[in-house]
């Protein structure tokens, strides 16, 4: 039973790290997109950034889908995983929440982005709860 709990904790931390890293990349692309929008950069550059953003959003959807079963059983899983993984998961979830808030501020209100941000914000909120 402990091996299973250890794997659940490791999987949670792994997925939250992936999520955090993807959101860092998404924020970087949003910053580039804003700069290009106000510059004389080529339309091809903007298209490349938008394509990159679309790929990142798809990866985020995949990570969020993997996190949903953990979220559904979070109260049970939280009590079974080690304190170190709980602390790490909480820290990662808070970092993700901050990134989501940053993106909400700098992002245009694209429906695709908003849906993923909302899903992630909900997941991060759940994991950050003690």
C-alpha angles and dihedrals in degrees: 000000000000091000089055091049090048090052091049090052092047091048091050093050091045093051093045090051089051090049093049092049093048091051091051088054092046091051090050090052091048089053091049091047091053092049092048092047090059096039136068093255119143121270088238090064091054091048090051091052092048091050090051090050091051090052092049092049090053091051089049090052089053093050091046090051090054091048096050096077089049090050091050090057097031097124090054096040094046091058093048103047124081122272091244092057092045091053092045092047091050092049092048092046090052090049090051091049090053091049091049090052090049091051093048088056097048100030125094111238096264111165093224093054094043093054093052092043091052093049092048094046090054093048093047091049091053094049093046092058116099 
